[in-house]
């Protein structure tokens, strides 16, 4: 049986969950704890998520590669790539994601403890906070206090208001749902978990449309869900 190994707090994992939901793939859901090294050792892989194990035992990593191959891996009539998005548009979206990666990571850091893989266990949470301070050179609380500046930077770099208006007109990034929508939805949904931050209303309606089209709740894995 197809198996998805992932962290609830990983937007990259969320992308693949959305894709499997849209394709109506029956799979074993294997959410991992933040400090789970044993599973990766058993799989023979570096500590990275998501990991998609196919029925034949093959292991696929890298959400962008998995998404671009999703119609090939699970061929059916519910397409997400073929006739939905061309390579040029896909590469442009990934280039945008790379440009804003550092901003998103700073915004993600304070809200990841809202997910079960990090926030459920006090010992894991302490380890996560130490990792974050080592990575960013400041404690989690300082990153949380910096969220308004970070969000303003994200809106500017992403032209988020213009994107929201486009999505309101077209309903989906390319007019029909595609893997581009899974990236945008998984990457932007966590931002609204910050106290005091609100995505544009058209963007919030868009996230709901994608979630419903994929029959996948974006709140699954949250401690408060």
C-alpha positions, 0 to 999 in steps of 0.5 A: 500500500502507498504510504506517506511519511511526513511531519504535520508541521511541514508545508512540503508534506501538506502539498503531497497530502493535498495531491493524494486527496485530490487523486483519491489515492488510498494510502497509509498516513504515517505522521512522524514526531519531530525527533523521529530519527529511527524511521528515517534510519529504517528507510535508509534516507536522510532526515527529510519529508515528505517520503512517499513509499509506493506500492512497489516499495520505491521511495520518493522524496522532494515534494516538487518532484512528487507533485510534478510526477503525480499524474504519472504515479497515479494515472486517472481522470483527475489530472493535476499536471497534464493539461493543467500547468506547463513546465514554464509556469511550474518553474516560475512558481518554484522560482518564486518559492525560492525567493521567499523561502527565507521569509516563509521559514522565519514566519513558520518557525514560531507557529510550528509548535501549534502542530502535534509533531512539535507542540504535543510533547514538552521535551520535543518542544524544548529541543525544537526551540533550541534548534530554532535559536541555533538556526536563526540566532534568536529565540522563538519568542523574538521571531514571533515578535518579528512576524509583522515585519516578516509578513509585510516583506512576504506581501511585498515580495509575493505581490500577495494582494495582486495574487489574491485578486487573480485567484478571486477572478480565476478561482485557481492559479491556472484557471483549473486546479493544478499542482500550483494550487497545492503549493500555494495553499500548503505554503500560505495556510500556516501564516494565518495561524499567527496572532494578528496576521490575516491573509487577504479575504480572497486568499482565504476563500481560495484556500478553502476552495483548494482544501474542499477540491482535495477533500483534505482538511488543512487543519489536520495535525493542529493541536487545536483541531 
